[in-house]
Amino acid sequence: MRDVADSVLDSWKDNFDAIGTRHFFVIPNGDEDVIAPFISYDLHTTFPELLTTNGRGCTVHSCPLHACAVGQHHMAISPKDELLLTQGAQFTDLIDWALKAEDDATLQGEVQYFRAHHSKARQITHRIGALKESLQAERLAMYQSLDRLATANAIARIRCHIDCKMHTAPYFKGKRGCWAQVAMRD
């Protein structure tokens, strides 16, 4: 259930037509559930929704709007076709015009879903690329630091103090001292 804009409220349609039920959306109605008699499409959001209700003044229910299957056989979408559907592609205006001419709100909604998820996937890809560059820079700095530590003979110098003088440090008495010595052994 949600609030809807006035422009959406003006576009309610009967869910039942000469062919049959457009969308099988069950609305709980007391003791018995009913198939939503009125539907509307909210295409003015990033992720389009199917809105349903029992009538004026009744609760509005919503669910994601997805394309309906047409027939048993369908063609796979090739990478070239996928490129045609993306937002900001060379033929985006032509694709949008053809979608309006098709007059299938579920198809329009599914293209909007695809474009939104495609855009998010691209953003994530860019973030991953930036993170990989940052990771590579941090690893380079880490290995350069390890090289300087090796040049300074850091482990041997530290190990000398642990082996010879650790028994004088009160912090490393008991188990903690044993663990430190075990960790530093060859």
N, C-alpha and C positions, 0 to 999 in steps of 0.2 A: 504494500500500500504506500502511496506517495502523493505529494502535491503535484499538480500539473499546470502548465501554462494555459492561458485562455485560448491561444491559437490552437492548441491540441484539443481542447474541449469542443471547439467548433467543428472538428473533423471526425466525429464519431460515425461509424458505419455499422450496419447490421452484420453480424457474424455469419448469418445464414443467407445463402443466395440460391439461385436455381440449381447450381451444381452441387451444393451441400454446405457443410460447415467449413469456413475458411481456416479457423484456428481452433484446435481442440484444447481449450483452456477451461479447467474446472474451477468454479468458484464455490467455496463452502457457503451454504445457505441454510442455516439451522440444521434440521434433521437430514435434509437431502442436499446433495451437491448438484449444481446445474452447470451446463456449458455456458460460458459467457455469451450473452445475447448481443452485446455491443463491444466493438473494438476500435482502437485508434492506434496510429503509429507515431511514436515520438522519434523523429529523425534529426532533431536539433541538438543532439548530445553526441559526445564522442562515441559512446556505445549505445546505439539505438535500442529502443524498447517497444514491446507490444503492450499496450494498455488495454485493460478490459474492465467492464463494469456491468452491473445488472440494470442500470438505468440512471436517469438524472437524480442527483442527490445521493446516490449510493457510493459505497467505497470503490476507489479505483485501485485495481491490482496491476502489477507489472511483472514482466519477465523479459529476458534478452530476446531481441528479434533476430532470427536466423533465417537464411534462405531455405525455402521448401524444395525438396527433391522433385524433379520432373522426370517421370518415367524410370525404367529400369536401367537403361544404358546411358552412360555419360562419358564424355571425353576427359582425359586427364589434362590438367592445366600445366602447360610447359613453362619453363623459366621465362621464355619470351612473352607468353601471355601474362605471367605474374608481373612482369615489368610494366605491362600496359595498365594493370590495375592499381599500381602504386600512386600515391599522392605526389603531385609535382612532376609527374612524368610528362613527356612531350605531348602525349595525347590525352591528358587528364580531362580536358574540357569535352573532347569528343566522347570519351567513355561516359562521363556524367550525362551528356545529352542523350546517348543511347539508353542509359539506365532509366531516364525519365520517360523516354519513348516506350520502353518496355512496360512501364506502369506496374511494376511489381515492387511494393515497398519492402518485402522481405529480401529481395535481391539487392536493393539499394542499401538496406541496413547491413547486409553481409559484407558488401564492398566497404562500407564505413568501418566495420569491425576489422576487416583485413588491413585497411589503411592505418588504423589506429595501432594495431598490433605490429605492423611492419615498421611504423615510425618508432615505437617503443623498442623493438628489436634493434633498430639502427642506433638508437641512443645508447642502449646497453653495449652494443658492439664497440662504439666509440669509447665508452667508459672502460671497457675491458682492454682496448688498445692502449689507452692512456695508463691504466694500471699496470699493464705488461711493461710499458716503457719505464714507469716508476720502479717496478720490481727489478728490472734489468739494471737501472742506475743504482739502486740500493745494494744489489748483489755485487756490482762492480766496486762500490765503495767498501763493502764488507771484505771482499777479497783483497783489495788494496791495503786495508787495515791489517788483515791477517799476514800479508806479505811483510809489512813494516814490523809487526810483532815477531815474525820469524827472524827478520834481520836483527832485531834487538835481542834475540835469544830469550824471549819472555818466559816461555814455559820452563826452561832449565833454571832460570833465575828465581821464578816463583816456587818451583819444586824444591829448590835448596832451602828456602825459608820454611816450607811446610815440613820437610823431613827433619830439619835441624832445630827449629825454634818453635814449632807449633805447641809443644808441651808446656811452654811458658804462657801461652795465651789462655786466659780463663774462659773465654767464649767457646773454645773448642774442646771442652772436657767431655768425656763419656762418648756416647754414640755419635754425636756430631763430629768429633775429632776422627773417629774411625771411618766415618763416611767420607770425610775430606781426604784422608790418606788413601783410601781405596780408589777414589775418583782420580787421584793424581798418579797412581801407579802406571807403569808401562803395560 
